[in-house]
Amino acid sequence: MAEYDGTAANDGRDFAEWAARYSQRTNRSLAGARIALPTTADNDGDDTMYTFAMQTDDHDDAEQTYTFAAQAAQWGMIVDRKSVDGGIPANNNVADARELSGKDAIDYAERHMTVLRTLMAQLRKTVDFTGVRIAVCLVLEPKTAVLLRQLKAAGATVGVFADPSETDQRVADQLTSEGIAVEANVCWTPEQTQAGALRLLDTIRPQIIIDDGASFARLAAAERPELLRDLIGVAEETTSGVRAFQAMQDAGALDFPVIAVNDSVLKTGFDNEHGTGETCVTTMQELLGAHCFDDTNVAVIGYGPVGRGFARRVRALGANVVICDTDPVAALKAVFDGFAAQDIDDAVANARIVVSATGVRHTIAVEHMRLMHSGTVLSVIGGIANEIALDDIPGFRHDNARTISEISVPDGPTLTLLAEGDGVNYTAGGGNPIEIMDLSFAVQSSAVARLLESRATAGDQLAPGLHRLDAASDRRIAQVALHTRGFAASHAVADNGYDWQLTRFADIQ
């Protein structure tokens, strides 16, 4: 359970300050978590919850706590009743996981990834991981390291590659010391980066690839096609990667099975909306200040799960949010969720913060940048190269900077750029929360198990092309996740179901 931080810096009851600090220091999920707010005694001596109405002599104090509880609920937290003597529960010394050693950071994440650990223990009873060669291409940070450890402990031969901008060096060094093949270094040039990716392919000769953006599998197909003979299949993590594999399939060029992990409800519905959506907000707060969204005009380009999760949370922090989406259905959904929907030209001209949440190249083009005010903040919360058209900005150089810089738009304003246009939460921040990646990597483990089962079971081989995990896999993971949080799904009575022969009309004899 998260506790409300009562430090003076947070003015006692400041949700924006608390959320940014707690999220960034702990890398724990706020969405779906319980939060303890204090109670006070009313005139009858009963405990009264400090939520949306309180009995107190201090009107300002009441208003602050009302705001905190309301913002927490809008954010997606469970506001819990808890009596606390002396006022707000203090949490003045939240440990900063970013300051841990590589080993301690991985151990810390592993303690909170109960779903992955539980599921892997179940899968190992029926699926043989022994000796299977698995190459992983994901953001390399503590949560990814837990997945690698789990696969290695199950008997697989595991190696990992990551781009310099997506590498936590302390984690890379620790995994190397644990006997896992690592090709990742924050200091690499683009040439060294590609050489490292090819080395991992040559070292592991993967039978299964866990991919991000379809980049590693496509590299193998282009540069090491002979390795595809032994490839059982690919488990793809991202929206942009599934799109790439779909395009390959449409062109008749997809010669191996791909499980679209991203299409699992427990991935897209949680990782994208509650993980990326949440941590992109708190990472931007870390860079720009906890109250950067207060009464600020924010344009969110793209209303998929990431854009939706981001928009919901900055609205909770007081932002004036406008949604832009080329799909009229998505734009209409935004309107019914309480957001204005506009054309991108109109939205960016009035915004002080513009974020791209599409995973599509040149979502924000130079023509859009020319319409912006000087100093407008640009950030990517989707995550592919040149989602903001930085390749059209003369003299722009990508140096893996993870903070704030400026770009001069030709015949336009000077804008403020976050994390050089890379996905802001995994470059400038700690990436998606531990509990969220716990779900995503549980889905990844299920995808790997499905690929192994298809190899082992006669008549169950997966054909080349895109595949999705069945609903039973999602339900199994969700049951574990509910149980570890102290919740449960409901049950149905024995005859609860659909009978097509029954109608609303009485059966009159």
FIMI-125049 format. One record per residue (C-alpha): residue number from 1; y, z, x; residue in three letters. Coordinates in steps of 0.25 Angstrom, whole numbers, plus 5000, padded with zeros to 4 digits. Layout:
% residues N
NODE    n    yy    zz    xx  res
NODE  NUM     Y     Z     X  ala
...
This chain:
% residues 509
NODE    n    yy    zz    xx  res
NODE    1  5000  5000  5000  met
NODE    2  5014  4996  5005  ala
NODE    3  5024  5007  5005  glu
NODE    4  5039  5006  5003  tyr
NODE    5  5046  5008  5016  asp
NODE    6  5057  5018  5015  gly
NODE    7  5065  5016  5027  thr
NODE    8  5080  5017  5028  ala
NODE    9  5080  5002  5032  ala
NODE   10  5074  4998  5019  asn
NODE   11  5084  5006  5011  asp
NODE   12  5073  5014  5005  gly
NODE   13  5069  5004  4995  arg
NODE   14  5072  4990  5000  asp
NODE   15  5060  4980  4997  phe
NODE   16  5065  4969  5005  ala
NODE   17  5066  4977  5018  glu
NODE   18  5053  4984  5015  trp
NODE   19  5045  4971  5012  ala
NODE   20  5050  4964  5024  ala
NODE   21  5047  4976  5033  arg
NODE   22  5033  4979  5027  tyr
NODE   23  5028  4965  5027  ser
NODE   24  5033  4961  5041  gln
NODE   25  5028  4973  5048  arg
NODE   26  5015  4975  5041  thr
NODE   27  5011  4961  5037  asn
NODE   28  5005  4967  5025  arg
NODE   29  5006  4960  5011  ser
NODE   30  5016  4966  5001  leu
NODE   31  5011  4957  4990  ala
NODE   32  5000  4963  4983  gly
NODE   33  5002  4977  4990  ala
NODE   34  5005  4990  4983  arg
NODE   35  5019  4996  4986  ile
NODE   36  5021  5011  4984  ala
NODE   37  5034  5015  4978  leu
NODE   38  5038  5029  4976  pro
NODE   39  5038  5037  4963  thr
NODE   40  5048  5047  4958  thr
NODE   41  5047  5058  4948  ala
NODE   42  5054  5056  4934  asp
NODE   43  5059  5067  4926  asn
NODE   44  5045  5070  4920  asp
NODE   45  5040  5072  4934  gly
NODE   46  5031  5059  4933  asp
NODE   47  5031  5049  4944  asp
NODE   48  5039  5037  4941  thr
NODE   49  5036  5024  4949  met
NODE   50  5048  5018  4957  tyr
NODE   51  5046  5004  4952  thr
NODE   52  5055  4997  4942  phe
NODE   53  5061  5009  4935  ala
NODE   54  5063  5023  4941  met
NODE   55  5069  5036  4937  gln
NODE   56  5079  5040  4949  thr
NODE   57  5093  5046  4950  asp
NODE   58  5096  5036  4961  asp
NODE   59  5099  5022  4954  his
NODE   60  5100  5015  4967  asp
NODE   61  5087  5021  4972  asp
NODE   62  5080  5016  4959  ala
NODE   63  5086  5002  4960  glu
NODE   64  5081  5001  4975  gln
NODE   65  5067  5005  4971  thr
NODE   66  5067  4997  4959  tyr
NODE   67  5070  4985  4967  thr
NODE   68  5059  4988  4978  phe
NODE   69  5048  4989  4967  ala
NODE   70  5053  4977  4960  ala
NODE   71  5053  4969  4973  gln
NODE   72  5040  4974  4977  ala
NODE   73  5034  4970  4964  ala
NODE   74  5040  4956  4964  gln
NODE   75  5035  4954  4978  trp
NODE   76  5021  4957  4974  gly
NODE   77  5018  4971  4977  met
NODE   78  5012  4982  4968  ile
NODE   79  5021  4993  4966  val
NODE   80  5013  5006  4966  asp
NODE   81  5016  5020  4961  arg
NODE   82  5015  5030  4972  lys
NODE   83  5022  5044  4972  ser
NODE   84  5029  5047  4985  val
NODE   85  5035  5060  4988  asp
NODE   86  5049  5059  4994  gly
NODE   87  5052  5044  4990  gly
NODE   88  5048  5031  4995  ile
NODE   89  5035  5030  5004  pro
NODE   90  5040  5029  5019  ala
NODE   91  5034  5018  5027  asn
NODE   92  5044  5018  5039  asn
NODE   93  5034  5014  5050  asn
NODE   94  5027  5001  5045  val
NODE   95  5019  4996  5057  ala
NODE   96  5024  4983  5062  asp
NODE   97  5011  4975  5063  ala
NODE   98  5018  4964  5071  arg
NODE   99  5019  4974  5083  glu
NODE  100  5004  4977  5083  leu
NODE  101  4995  4971  5094  ser
NODE  102  4987  4959  5091  gly
NODE  103  4974  4967  5089  lys
NODE  104  4982  4978  5081  asp
NODE  105  4988  4967  5072  ala
NODE  106  4975  4961  5069  ile
NODE  107  4968  4974  5066  asp
NODE  108  4980  4978  5057  tyr
NODE  109  4978  4965  5049  ala
NODE  110  4963  4967  5049  glu
NODE  111  4964  4980  5042  arg
NODE  112  4972  4975  5031  his
NODE  113  4963  4962  5029  met
NODE  114  4953  4968  5020  thr
NODE  115  4950  4956  5012  val
NODE  116  4946  4947  5024  leu
NODE  117  4937  4958  5030  arg
NODE  118  4930  4961  5017  thr
NODE  119  4928  4946  5014  leu
NODE  120  4923  4943  5028  met
NODE  121  4913  4954  5027  ala
NODE  122  4908  4948  5014  gln
NODE  123  4907  4934  5019  leu
NODE  124  4900  4938  5031  arg
NODE  125  4888  4942  5023  lys
NODE  126  4886  4928  5018  thr
NODE  127  4893  4919  5027  val
NODE  128  4889  4917  5042  asp
NODE  129  4901  4916  5051  phe
NODE  130  4893  4917  5064  thr
NODE  131  4897  4907  5074  gly
NODE  132  4906  4899  5065  val
NODE  133  4918  4893  5073  arg
NODE  134  4931  4895  5066  ile
NODE  135  4945  4890  5071  ala
NODE  136  4957  4896  5064  val
NODE  137  4971  4890  5063  cys
NODE  138  4980  4901  5057  leu
NODE  139  4992  4909  5059  val
NODE  140  4987  4918  5070  leu
NODE  141  4991  4932  5067  glu
NODE  142  4984  4945  5064  pro
NODE  143  4978  4942  5050  lys
NODE  144  4972  4929  5055  thr
NODE  145  4966  4937  5067  ala
NODE  146  4959  4945  5056  val
NODE  147  4952  4933  5050  leu
NODE  148  4948  4928  5064  leu
NODE  149  4942  4942  5067  arg
NODE  150  4935  4942  5054  gln
NODE  151  4929  4928  5057  leu
NODE  152  4925  4931  5071  lys
NODE  153  4919  4944  5066  ala
NODE  154  4910  4936  5057  ala
NODE  155  4905  4928  5068  gly
NODE  156  4913  4916  5069  ala
NODE  157  4919  4910  5081  thr
NODE  158  4934  4910  5078  val
NODE  159  4947  4904  5085  gly
NODE  160  4961  4903  5080  val
NODE  161  4973  4894  5083  phe
NODE  162  4987  4896  5079  ala
NODE  163  5001  4889  5081  asp
NODE  164  5010  4897  5090  pro
NODE  165  5020  4900  5078  ser
NODE  166  5008  4906  5071  glu
NODE  167  5002  4915  5082  thr
NODE  168  5003  4930  5083  asp
NODE  169  5000  4930  5098  gln
NODE  170  4996  4945  5098  arg
NODE  171  4985  4941  5088  val
NODE  172  4981  4928  5096  ala
NODE  173  4979  4937  5109  asp
NODE  174  4971  4947  5101  gln
NODE  175  4962  4937  5095  leu
NODE  176  4959  4931  5109  thr
NODE  177  4955  4944  5114  ser
NODE  178  4945  4946  5103  glu
NODE  179  4938  4933  5106  gly
NODE  180  4944  4923  5096  ile
NODE  181  4949  4910  5101  ala
NODE  182  4964  4909  5099  val
NODE  183  4973  4897  5102  glu
NODE  184  4987  4902  5098  ala
NODE  185  4999  4906  5107  asn
NODE  186  5013  4908  5102  val
NODE  187  5018  4901  5115  cys
NODE  188  5011  4888  5114  trp
NODE  189  5018  4875  5113  thr
NODE  190  5014  4864  5103  pro
NODE  191  5005  4858  5113  glu
NODE  192  4998  4871  5117  gln
NODE  193  4996  4874  5102  thr
NODE  194  4989  4861  5099  gln
NODE  195  4980  4863  5112  ala
NODE  196  4977  4877  5107  gly
NODE  197  4972  4872  5093  ala
NODE  198  4963  4861  5100  leu
NODE  199  4958  4872  5109  arg
NODE  200  4953  4880  5097  leu
NODE  201  4947  4869  5091  leu
NODE  202  4939  4866  5104  asp
NODE  203  4936  4880  5106  thr
NODE  204  4931  4884  5092  ile
NODE  205  4926  4870  5087  arg
NODE  206  4928  4876  5073  pro
NODE  207  4918  4875  5062  gln
NODE  208  4929  4881  5053  ile
NODE  209  4944  4880  5054  ile
NODE  210  4953  4890  5047  ile
NODE  211  4966  4882  5046  asp
NODE  212  4981  4883  5043  asp
NODE  213  4988  4870  5039  gly
NODE  214  4975  4862  5042  ala
NODE  215  4981  4861  5056  ser
NODE  216  4968  4865  5064  phe
NODE  217  4958  4856  5056  ala
NODE  218  4967  4844  5057  arg
NODE  219  4969  4847  5072  leu
NODE  220  4954  4847  5073  ala
NODE  221  4952  4834  5065  ala
NODE  222  4963  4827  5073  ala
NODE  223  4959  4832  5087  glu
NODE  224  4945  4837  5087  arg
NODE  225  4938  4829  5076  pro
NODE  226  4925  4832  5082  glu
NODE  227  4926  4846  5078  leu
NODE  228  4926  4843  5064  leu
NODE  229  4911  4840  5064  arg
NODE  230  4908  4855  5065  asp
NODE  231  4919  4859  5055  leu
NODE  232  4914  4866  5043  ile
NODE  233  4928  4867  5037  gly
NODE  234  4942  4872  5037  val
NODE  235  4948  4884  5029  ala
NODE  236  4963  4880  5027  glu
NODE  237  4973  4891  5025  glu
NODE  238  4986  4884  5021  thr
NODE  239  4992  4876  5010  thr
NODE  240  4997  4866  5020  ser
NODE  241  4983  4865  5026  gly
NODE  242  4977  4862  5013  val
NODE  243  4987  4852  5010  arg
NODE  244  4984  4845  5023  ala
NODE  245  4969  4845  5021  phe
NODE  246  4971  4840  5007  gln
NODE  247  4978  4828  5013  ala
NODE  248  4967  4826  5023  met
NODE  249  4957  4826  5011  gln
NODE  250  4965  4816  5003  asp
NODE  251  4966  4807  5015  ala
NODE  252  4951  4808  5017  gly
NODE  253  4953  4815  5031  ala
NODE  254  4947  4829  5028  leu
NODE  255  4933  4829  5034  asp
NODE  256  4930  4844  5033  phe
NODE  257  4930  4855  5022  pro
NODE  258  4943  4863  5021  val
NODE  259  4943  4875  5012  ile
NODE  260  4958  4877  5007  ala
NODE  261  4959  4892  5009  val
NODE  262  4974  4890  5005  asn
NODE  263  4970  4886  4991  asp
NODE  264  4963  4900  4989  ser
NODE  265  4970  4908  4979  val
NODE  266  4969  4920  4988  leu
NODE  267  4976  4912  4999  lys
NODE  268  4987  4904  4993  thr
NODE  269  4990  4914  4982  gly
NODE  270  4991  4926  4992  phe
NODE  271  4993  4921  5006  asp
NODE  272  5003  4910  5002  asn
NODE  273  5010  4917  4991  glu
NODE  274  5009  4932  4995  his
NODE  275  5007  4931  5010  gly
NODE  276  5016  4920  5014  thr
NODE  277  5026  4922  5003  gly
NODE  278  5028  4936  5006  glu
NODE  279  5028  4936  5021  thr
NODE  280  5038  4924  5022  cys
NODE  281  5047  4933  5014  val
NODE  282  5046  4945  5023  thr
NODE  283  5046  4937  5036  thr
NODE  284  5059  4931  5032  met
NODE  285  5064  4944  5029  gln
NODE  286  5060  4949  5043  glu
NODE  287  5068  4937  5049  leu
NODE  288  5080  4937  5039  leu
NODE  289  5081  4951  5035  gly
NODE  290  5074  4959  5023  ala
NODE  291  5085  4955  5013  his
NODE  292  5086  4940  5017  cys
NODE  293  5082  4936  5003  phe
NODE  294  5092  4945  4995  asp
NODE  295  5099  4936  4985  asp
NODE  296  5096  4924  4994  thr
NODE  297  5094  4910  4989  asn
NODE  298  5080  4906  4994  val
NODE  299  5074  4893  4992  ala
NODE  300  5058  4892  4992  val
NODE  301  5053  4878  4994  ile
NODE  302  5039  4877  4989  gly
NODE  303  5033  4886  4977  tyr
NODE  304  5019  4887  4981  gly
NODE  305  5013  4901  4984  pro
NODE  306  5021  4903  4997  val
NODE  307  5034  4899  4990  gly
NODE  308  5031  4907  4978  arg
NODE  309  5027  4920  4986  gly
NODE  310  5040  4919  4994  phe
NODE  311  5049  4916  4982  ala
NODE  312  5043  4928  4975  arg
NODE  313  5046  4938  4986  arg
NODE  314  5060  4933  4990  val
NODE  315  5064  4934  4975  arg
NODE  316  5059  4949  4976  ala
NODE  317  5068  4951  4987  leu
NODE  318  5080  4945  4980  gly
NODE  319  5081  4931  4984  ala
NODE  320  5085  4919  4975  asn
NODE  321  5074  4910  4975  val
NODE  322  5073  4895  4972  val
NODE  323  5060  4887  4973  ile
NODE  324  5059  4873  4977  cys
NODE  325  5046  4865  4975  asp
NODE  326  5043  4850  4973  thr
NODE  327  5032  4853  4963  asp
NODE  328  5038  4855  4949  pro
NODE  329  5027  4864  4945  val
NODE  330  5029  4874  4957  ala
NODE  331  5044  4874  4954  ala
NODE  332  5041  4877  4940  leu
NODE  333  5032  4888  4944  lys
NODE  334  5044  4894  4952  ala
NODE  335  5053  4893  4940  val
NODE  336  5043  4901  4932  phe
NODE  337  5042  4911  4943  asp
NODE  338  5057  4914  4942  gly
NODE  339  5062  4905  4953  phe
NODE  340  5072  4893  4953  ala
NODE  341  5066  4880  4957  ala
NODE  342  5075  4869  4963  gln
NODE  343  5075  4857  4971  asp
NODE  344  5075  4860  4986  ile
NODE  345  5089  4854  4989  asp
NODE  346  5096  4863  4979  asp
NODE  347  5088  4875  4983  ala
NODE  348  5090  4875  4998  val
NODE  349  5105  4872  4996  ala
NODE  350  5107  4886  4990  asn
NODE  351  5096  4894  4998  ala
NODE  352  5098  4903  5010  arg
NODE  353  5084  4904  5013  ile
NODE  354  5074  4892  5011  val
NODE  355  5059  4893  5013  val
NODE  356  5049  4882  5013  ser
NODE  357  5036  4886  5006  ala
NODE  358  5028  4873  5005  thr
NODE  359  5020  4870  5018  gly
NODE  360  5026  4856  5017  val
NODE  361  5033  4849  5029  arg
NODE  362  5048  4847  5027  his
NODE  363  5049  4855  5014  thr
NODE  364  5063  4858  5019  ile
NODE  365  5068  4845  5025  ala
NODE  366  5081  4843  5033  val
NODE  367  5088  4838  5020  glu
NODE  368  5085  4852  5014  his
NODE  369  5090  4859  5026  met
NODE  370  5104  4852  5025  arg
NODE  371  5106  4857  5011  leu
NODE  372  5105  4872  5016  met
NODE  373  5116  4882  5019  his
NODE  374  5118  4885  5034  ser
NODE  375  5109  4897  5038  gly
NODE  376  5099  4895  5027  thr
NODE  377  5086  4901  5031  val
NODE  378  5074  4891  5031  leu
NODE  379  5059  4896  5032  ser
NODE  380  5045  4891  5030  val
NODE  381  5036  4899  5022  ile
NODE  382  5025  4888  5020  gly
NODE  383  5022  4884  5034  gly
NODE  384  5020  4871  5040  ile
NODE  385  5027  4863  5051  ala
NODE  386  5041  4858  5047  asn
NODE  387  5041  4863  5033  glu
NODE  388  5055  4864  5036  ile
NODE  389  5059  4851  5042  ala
NODE  390  5062  4856  5056  leu
NODE  391  5056  4844  5063  asp
NODE  392  5069  4837  5057  asp
NODE  393  5078  4847  5063  ile
NODE  394  5083  4841  5077  pro
NODE  395  5080  4850  5089  gly
NODE  396  5072  4860  5081  phe
NODE  397  5061  4866  5090  arg
NODE  398  5050  4875  5085  his
NODE  399  5048  4886  5095  asp
NODE  400  5040  4895  5086  asn
NODE  401  5052  4904  5083  ala
NODE  402  5048  4914  5073  arg
NODE  403  5062  4919  5069  thr
NODE  404  5075  4913  5064  ile
NODE  405  5082  4901  5070  ser
NODE  406  5092  4890  5066  glu
NODE  407  5091  4875  5063  ile
NODE  408  5102  4865  5062  ser
NODE  409  5099  4855  5052  val
NODE  410  5105  4841  5055  pro
NODE  411  5117  4839  5046  asp
NODE  412  5114  4852  5040  gly
NODE  413  5115  4867  5041  pro
NODE  414  5110  4877  5051  thr
NODE  415  5098  4884  5045  leu
NODE  416  5090  4897  5048  thr
NODE  417  5075  4894  5051  leu
NODE  418  5064  4905  5051  leu
NODE  419  5052  4904  5060  ala
NODE  420  5056  4889  5064  glu
NODE  421  5050  4885  5051  gly
NODE  422  5036  4890  5053  asp
NODE  423  5030  4899  5042  gly
NODE  424  5039  4911  5043  val
NODE  425  5029  4922  5039  asn
NODE  426  5019  4919  5050  tyr
NODE  427  5029  4915  5061  thr
NODE  428  5040  4925  5059  ala
NODE  429  5031  4935  5052  gly
NODE  430  5017  4940  5052  gly
NODE  431  5012  4930  5042  gly
NODE  432  5005  4933  5029  asn
NODE  433  5002  4948  5026  pro
NODE  434  4989  4953  5030  ile
NODE  435  4983  4956  5016  glu
NODE  436  4987  4941  5012  ile
NODE  437  4980  4935  5024  met
NODE  438  4968  4944  5021  asp
NODE  439  4966  4936  5008  leu
NODE  440  4969  4922  5015  ser
NODE  441  4959  4925  5026  phe
NODE  442  4949  4930  5016  ala
NODE  443  4950  4916  5010  val
NODE  444  4949  4910  5024  gln
NODE  445  4936  4918  5026  ser
NODE  446  4930  4913  5013  ser
NODE  447  4934  4899  5017  ala
NODE  448  4927  4900  5030  val
NODE  449  4915  4906  5023  ala
NODE  450  4914  4895  5013  arg
NODE  451  4914  4885  5024  leu
NODE  452  4903  4892  5031  leu
NODE  453  4895  4893  5018  glu
NODE  454  4897  4878  5016  ser
NODE  455  4891  4875  5029  arg
NODE  456  4879  4885  5027  ala
NODE  457  4875  4881  5013  thr
NODE  458  4868  4868  5010  ala
NODE  459  4875  4860  4999  gly
NODE  460  4888  4868  5000  asp
NODE  461  4895  4861  5011  gln
NODE  462  4909  4859  5009  leu
NODE  463  4913  4844  5009  ala
NODE  464  4926  4839  5017  pro
NODE  465  4938  4842  5010  gly
NODE  466  4946  4854  5004  leu
NODE  467  4939  4865  4997  his
NODE  468  4943  4878  4990  arg
NODE  469  4937  4891  4990  leu
NODE  470  4931  4895  4976  asp
NODE  471  4938  4905  4967  ala
NODE  472  4927  4915  4970  ala
NODE  473  4931  4916  4985  ser
NODE  474  4945  4920  4980  asp
NODE  475  4940  4930  4970  arg
NODE  476  4931  4936  4981  arg
NODE  477  4943  4938  4990  ile
NODE  478  4952  4943  4979  ala
NODE  479  4942  4954  4975  gln
NODE  480  4941  4959  4989  val
NODE  481  4957  4959  4990  ala
NODE  482  4958  4967  4977  leu
NODE  483  4948  4977  4981  his
NODE  484  4954  4980  4995  thr
NODE  485  4967  4982  4987  arg
NODE  486  4962  4992  4977  gly
NODE  487  4963  4982  4966  phe
NODE  488  4952  4974  4957  ala
NODE  489  4951  4962  4949  ala
NODE  490  4947  4965  4934  ser
NODE  491  4934  4962  4927  his
NODE  492  4930  4955  4915  ala
NODE  493  4921  4959  4904  val
NODE  494  4907  4952  4903  ala
NODE  495  4911  4942  4892  asp
NODE  496  4925  4939  4898  asn
NODE  497  4925  4924  4900  gly
NODE  498  4928  4910  4893  tyr
NODE  499  4919  4905  4882  asp
NODE  500  4924  4891  4878  trp
NODE  501  4917  4893  4864  gln
NODE  502  4926  4904  4860  leu
NODE  503  4939  4901  4854  thr
NODE  504  4951  4910  4848  arg
NODE  505  4946  4907  4834  phe
NODE  506  4936  4916  4827  ala
NODE  507  4922  4912  4825  asp
NODE  508  4921  4912  4810  ile
NODE  509  4907  4911  4804  gln
